[in-house]
Amino acid sequence: MPLSGLEIYKLLPKTNCKECGFPTCLAFAMKLAAKQAELSACPYVSEEAKQALAAAAAPPIRLVTLGTERNFAVGNETVLFRHEKTFYHEPGLALRVKDTDPALEEKAALVDGFSVERVGVNLVMNALAIENASGDAGTFAGAVAKARAKTKLPFILMSDNPDTMKAALEKEGGMKPLIYAASDGNVEAMAALAKAHGASLAVKAETLDGLAALTEKATAAGAEDLVLDPMPRHLAGALAAFTQLRRLALKKNFRPLGYPIIAFAGDGANSPEEETIAAAQAICKYAGIIVLDHFDAADVYALMTLRQNIYTDPQKPIQVSPGLYEINSPKPGDPLMVTTNFSLTYFSVAGEVEGAGKPAWLLVTDSEGMSVLTAWAAGKFDAEVIAKAVKNFQVESKINHHKIIIPGLVATISGDLEEELPGWEVLVGPREAVDIPAYLKLWQ
């Protein structure tokens, strides 16, 4: 049974040291009870109290890690809605291939090597799912061995036959795969395989009661890292089931269902477009692993972008370091532009300058990760801030002119900036990054 906030408070040191980030031990205890804080944030909690609080401090959704060299973790979420705090572990994207597919090795290499850089972050696929479509243990094991030769990504091994699964695990390479899946007829045998090979285990059932019963059997058999498949194969059913699972785990602290969820976006989809829609829904609500049947770079990029947006801490925007950036090897006489350190803003501006082939200096101010207009409204991107950045980053030692280009969205600060930077000419640039190349052509 979970402990109440007052029960947890009685076990804390009651020093009100604030080192946990909360004003009092009571406030910290209330956050622990609400699963909105980690016990490890308290540096003075006793070992005795740690043991007593273990159940209360445990995350409502277990953290499950797949893979070794290229691992990824899912679970450990504490809120239903991103704006309540943040989502922590973005869902892994996997591509499913059949063990009879003659292009298996090619697809394994494709998934392994696919990556896209966006706002300074490298986005990648996370896993390869291999399905025992042949029904033959030797074919399945051979396919796993061939795929392993092409990638170090974690595998999702798909077979209902424990003997077939055992053969595949022996060729998998000991890289902490996910075994899919345990059901009523094989849960003990699959759990034993998971325990023996250090693998995670997916359990599947068509009802939540069935899932809960399976997780209890699996854990009793020694499998600890579980993944849930409630088996809905249409949008409405998946949304309802996934939401119920998240609510039961977070709001009711129902431990038998406190595990990440796997979604098969291609099942029930009549086209690649429908599969992409199902995958997008799963990213938002609340899958930990999403298996695709089709690979299209444009679709996968869109899903990765959505995933990145959903799993970015809303209280900590993605930022770049403030400083003076050189683009296209500028010389002292080249233009000086200024913008904020919001990653999307920086990469939009830098990308347009690079694409234009024009050398330029880009001064990035510390705006706490806000975009230009938001930072200006919050007083984080004004004349004083820009003038301070010019001085701190020794801009005058890099250029031989006194012209600075500010974003068109903040043209109103030009007068104030001229007062902050006496002797400088303040130029108003474009409002949108896309217009920068045309603007730079007029630079003199």
Beta strands, then each sheet from edge to edge (+ up, - down):
strand 1: 64-66
strand 2: 72-74
strand 3: 92-98
strand 4: 115-118
strand 5: 121-124
strand 6: 127-131
strand 7: 155-158
strand 8: 178-182
strand 9: 200-204
strand 10: 226-229
strand 11: 262-264
strand 12: 289-292
strand 13: 323-327
strand 14: 336-340
strand 15: 360-365
strand 16: 403-406
strand 17: 425-428
sheet 1: 1+ 2-
sheet 2: 10+ 9+ 8+ 7+ 6+ 3+ 12+ 11+
sheet 3: 4+ 5-
sheet 4: 13+ 15- 14-
sheet 5: 16+ 17+
end
